[in-house]
């Protein structure tokens, strides 16, 4: 309790700095400024009829929103008498919620974990159940929910080695927060063991599987796929590099130079992870001497070298059109991004040496021989290995198809976490 009091006081004193940081972020994304009231706990349309007494699900950003989609769809069917609210921490996650669910759910950015902000948020919504995802542990909000007899559920629980080290340093704060949860559903046995080591009790923790396996191709994805296909040349092979971060594009562009010498008609599609980098990535491609087309221009790709997917919410559909996929964020200390989405489309996948955020998924894909992982840790060697891996797959269509088929089978073999999570919701609300 003492650690929580110190935490509350510290964040309260830090509030002006946090607000200033959000205002600075608004230079590149105006939503950080325009929606500042939500960070302070002012839930929009809180006075609307039937807005209170429901289920709140928190998904930090885009990847988490995509992962919880099957689960939320089931919530909407089974609890159509309750308001379902999804919160995110990033504006890009917010955009994904609106595209995925429209007005079928309530939505807000999660307030700062500061006592007046969280108190206002909970007063306005008065939920029956608060659902957090993966490593989202907000000590103040969690404590307040428990004090108000709001049920607490952590789903798709994940604790990487780096997260463990960080949380262990503040164990007096994190351990009590974990023990406030009614149930912690973990992705894998390793993650469950980490939660126990961090201080959760055995009676709380259960193995549920990974929600990210429960993805599916819905009508919206098919519509987006058709829209993108109309903009692409029908006979060009496509190499898609997804969710790129700073440094990823340099590696891909260097590899692309070697690949084009053998496959001059190859179209490179780059999808930056964050929208504030769109303009910079476009300039980088041009500075390397490549011609580019931008999705935001909504014009057909013809002879350009690169297509920059500088839009939000279309990556999943773009996977369907690719011949080979490389996951960004796996070449440095980011920890990689979700390879299950291209696996759903049976695409051959290449990743870099750092997939720490998806260690369990990577292990299963490698065991099934459904993914290619590069071994080098230097950008120069990464580029060479990446070029070799792409060329090998382009030269052997059979091997590429088999790689994609094996990845797809891993997805099918591991589905079911949404149903197990939904059963726990039912148990808590009974």
ABEGO torsion letter per residue (X at the ends): XAAAAAAAAAAAAAAAAAAAAAAAAAAABAAAAAAAAAAAGBBBGAABBGABGBBBBBBABAAAAAAAAAAAAAAAAABAABBBBBBBABAAAAAAAAAAAEAABBBBBBBBBBAAAAAAAAAAAGBABBBBBEABBBAAAAAAAAAAGBBBBBBGBBBBAAAAAAAAAAAAAAAAAAAABABBBBABAAAAAAAAAAGBBAAABBBAEBAAAABBBBAAAAAAAAAAAAABBAABBBBBBBGBBBGAAAAAAAAAAAAAAABAABBBBBBBABAAAAAAAAAAAAAAGBBBBBAAAGBBBBABABBBBBBBGAAAAAAAABABBBBBGAABAAGEBBAAAAAAAGBBBBBBABAAAAAAAAAAAAAAGABBBBABABAAAAAAAAAAAAAAAAABAAAAAAAAAAAAAAAAAABGAAAAAAAAAAAAAX
